């Protein structure tokens, strides 16, 4: 059966574009459209869609008001917000995610009508299929390879964890809001994060997380020296890497080609962490669609480090962590509410049992024998 979608937007032009794009996919069916939230709630009760696309700025009942009411009535109904690439749009989108929106797409700007259609198609359709267990999604899941046994990597005796690196995408802002505020203020190592998000969104996300957390959290910038008990989130449209700087390490940003259609990409950050920290790295892959992080996780584990993942039941989309698991690159699988305690336990335990290395924390990142 096709995935049934309700399109909610006050713009006639946007409704026409969305309905036209979705109607071209045989695995999707546009049930109806609505011009404001009040009409949308009535149509949801009448038509029972599988997913709703919801504009934020609308008359009568705006997107945030509609979402709050919708979540009371339909707590599990997937909702994708439509937002603008502006400070106001980014702030409203983060509000929507905290209210329970499943994901978001940004409205195309400064582009031709054809470009706008293609941008909507590329952003929206994969997210709909990832969030709804429809025909296409089921077929893809069946085609995944069966999980391999965990790849055993020889770990050196001095594998003190000296950095935590996190990768996430769909559902990530709320997952990070569950994990980072529970990291203790005396956390002894730095944390570096890739969350797939556009510019402006990542800075506002870092600010919001910082306001709720005991450790400082900020958007990453080139040249910053990593220090214990602090967290940096990769800025939108930039890859973030870790590089050696004498006995320390620092952040570097670049705009190299996207990887896995992403910039920032988890694989890019994870590879650099493996190169600099080797066996002294702990990676975490959380909720997200796509395969970003699988290759990076292998790099960390080949260097002797460890990788843990979020479990399927607590993930909005289990694509990223699920593929790490299927590749045999997960040293542990945990529900969302156990990730912060597990990170803290692994870091503290590794450092209590092993003395600091004589040459600070840098070790060879040559792959270890399996």
N, C-alpha and C positions, 0 to 999 in steps of 0.2 A: 504493500500500500504506500501511496505517496505521503510525504510529510505535509500536514495541513498548516498553513501560515496565515495569521491575521496581521495586516500591515496598518500601523497607526501613525499618521502624520498629518499636520494641518495644511501642508503644502500640496496642492493638486499636482504640481509638476513632480515632486518627490514621490508621491503615491503612484503616479503613472510610471515613473522609472522603475521603482521597486517591483511593482506588480508585473511589469513587462519583463524584467530580468528574471524574476523567479518563475514566471510562466514558461520560459524557454527551457527549463530543466524538467525532464519527465519525472524525476523523483520528488518534485515539489508541486504543491497545489495551493494557490492563493484562494482562501475561502472567501475573504471579503477585505474591505479596508474601512478605516474610520478616521475622522478628522479631529477628534479630541478624545480625551480619556474617558469621559462619561459615556460616550457612544461605544467606545471600545469595551468597557466593562459589560455593557448590555450584550454586545455581540459575542463576547467570550462565553457568557452564560448560555447563549442561544446556540452557538456553533461548535463549541468545544475544540478550539484549535490545538495543535501539538506544540506550537511556538508562536510568540508574538514579537514583532519588531515595533519598537516604541520610541517615538521622537521625544526629546526632552522639553523643548519649548513649544507649548500649544496653548490656545485659549481654553476657557471654560474649566478644564482640569488638566494641568500640565503633566509631563511625564513622571516626575518624582511623586506627585500626589497620586497619580494612577498606579504607579508601581507599589506604593505603600499599601493601597487598598487591595490591589491584585494579590499581593503576597499574603494578606490575611485570608483571602478566599481560596487562592490556588497556590499554596506554598511550593509546589514542585513544578509548576508550569515554566518552561524555559522562556526567558525574556532577553532579547538583544536590544540594547539602547542605540539610538542614532545620535551622535554628538558632533559638535564642530571642533575644528583644530584651533581653539582659542583658549585663553586662560579661563574664561567663564565656562566654556564648554567642557574643559578638562575637569574643573572643580565639580561641575554638575554630574559628570560621568562617574567620578569617584564617589560622590554622594549616592548615585544610583547603585553602584556596585556594593556599597555598604548596606543599602536597603534590600539587597538580594537579587539584583540583576545578574544574569548568567554571564553576559559578555557585552561588548559594545563594538560598533564600527564607526568610523569617522566619515562625515559627509565630504565628498570630494569638492575641492575648491580650485579656482584658477585653472580649469581644464575645459576641454571641449565637451559637447554633449556625448560624443562617442567615448571619450576618455572617462567621463563620469559613469557611464554605463559599465564600462570594463572594470573600473575601480570598485563599483558596488558588487559586481559579479565575483571578482577575485577575493574581496574581503568577506562578503556576507554568506555566500552559498556554502563554503567549507565549514563555517561556524555553525550554520543551521544543521548540517549533516552530522557534525561532531556532537552537538548538544541533544539531538533527538535520535532515539534508537529506531530509525526507519529502515527501509529496505536497503538503501545504499550503505548505511553504517553497518548493518548486520553482515552484508556481504564482505565488507572490508575486514571486519573483525574475524570472520571465518578464514580469510586468506592469510592472516598473520601466522608466522611460524610458531610452532609450540614453544613454550618457554624452555630455554636451555638450562642445564644445571649451572649454578653459580660458578663462574670461571675462577679457579683458585690461583691466586697470585702470591708468590713468596714475598712475605713482608719482612723488611729488615728489623733487627731488634731495637733500633733507635727511632722507631716511627712515632715520635711525639707529634701530635697534631699541632700545626702552627698557623693554619688558616682554614676557614670554612667558606666554601663557595656554593652558591645556590642558583638554580635555574628554574624558571616557571613562566607560564603564559596564561591561558584561559583559566580564570578562577584564582590567579596568582595574587592580586591585591588583597583579597580577603584571607587567603592562605598566609601571606606574609604578615598580615595584621594579627593572625593567630600565633605565629611563630616568634617574630622579632620582639614584640613587647614582653615575651616571657624569657628572653635571654637576660641573665643577671648582669648588673652593672659592673661587677668585677670580672667579666668574661676576659680570659687572658690572651685571646687571639683576634685578629681582624676578620670581618665578614665581608665578602664581595658578592653582589647579586646581579643577575640579569633577569629583568621582567620585561617581556615583549610589550612595549608601549611607545607611542610617538613622543616627540619633543613636547615640553611643557608638562605633559602628563607625568613623566618620571620625576620631575622636580617636585610637583605637588604631592605625588605619592610619598616621596622621601620625607617631605615636611610633615605630612600627616602621620606617618609611622613614627617619626622622631617625637612628635607631641605625645605619643602613647607609650613610648619605650624608655627603659632605663639607660640604654646605650645611645650615644649620638648616632644619627643616621642622616646621610646627606647624599645628594646626587654626585656621582664621581666626576673628577676633573683631572686633566693631564698634570703629571708632576707631583701629585699628592703622595706623601710617604705613608705607607700603611702602618698603623699602630694598633696595639691591642684594645679590645673593647669598643671598637668603632665599626660602623657599617657603611658601605658605599653602594649605591644603586646605579647601574649603567645608564647614562642619559639616552633618550630617544634619538634614533638615527645615527648613533655612534657605537662601534664595537669598543668594548672596554677590555684591556689586558693588564696583566701584572708583569712587571719587568724588574730585573735586579738593579740595585743602585748601591754599589759598595756592599756593606754588610746588611743593608736594608732592602726593601722592595717598594716600588712605587706604581701608581696607576698610569696608564697611557691610553689615549683615545685615538681612534682612526675611523676613516670612512671608506675602508676597503669594501669590496663587493659584498652584498648580503650573502649569508650562508643559511641554507634551509629557508630561503626567502625572508630572512630576518636580519635586522640590524638595529639594536645589538643582537648578537647570537650567543646562546649558551655555549655551544661548541668552541667558539673563539676564546671566551673567558676560561673555560675549563682546560683547554690545551695550554694556555699560558700559565695557569696555576700549576699544572702537572710539570711543565718545563722548569719552573722556578722552585717549587716546593717539593716536587717528587713525592716520596712516600709520606711526607708530613702534611698532606692535604686530606680534608674531608669534604666530599661533594654531596649535595642534596638536590634531587630532581623532584619537583612537585607538579601539581596539576597543570595541564596544558595540552593543546592539540598539536599534532605534528611529531616530528622525530628529533627536533633540536635537543641536544644533550646526550644522545646515545654515543656518538663518536667521542665527545669530550669525556664522558664517563669512562670509556675504555682507556683513554689516555691517562686519566688519574689512576685507574686501577693497574694498568701496565707499569706505571711508575712506582707501584707499591702502596698507593693511597687507598682510601676507602670511599665507597659511594652508597648512600642510603636513599630510599625513595618513599614518596607518599603512597598509601594504599589505594586500591580501586574504589572502595566504598566511600571514602571521604573526599575523593578528587572530583571536581566538576567535570573534567575530561581526563581520562587515564592514558591519553595518547603518549605523552612524553615519558612519564614514569613507567607506563606499561611496556613501552618498547625497550627501555633500559632493562627492565625485568626479563623480557623475552630474549634479550641478547645475553643473558647470564652475567650482567654487570652490576647487579645489586647485592650489597652485603647485608642489607636488612630492609624490611618493608614495614612501615608504621602508619597508623592513622594520624590525621592532622594534629589532634590534640596531644599526641605523644612525641612529636618531632622536636619541639624545643627542649623537653627534658632529655631526649635521647642525644641530641647534639651536645648539650651541656655535659651529660654523663661521659660520652666518648672523649670529649676534649679534656675534661678534668682528670679522668682515669688515665689517659695516655700520658699526661704530663706529670701525674703523681708517681707513676711507675718508672719513668725514664728521665734521666738527667738531660739538661740542655746540651745540644751539640756544641763542640768547641768552636766551630766556624758558624756561629749563629744558627739559623734554621735552614740554610740552603744545603740541599743534598743533590746528588746526581739524579737526573730524571731518565736515565737509560732504562728501557723496559726490563723488568725482572723476569727471570725464568718462571714459567708457569708449572 
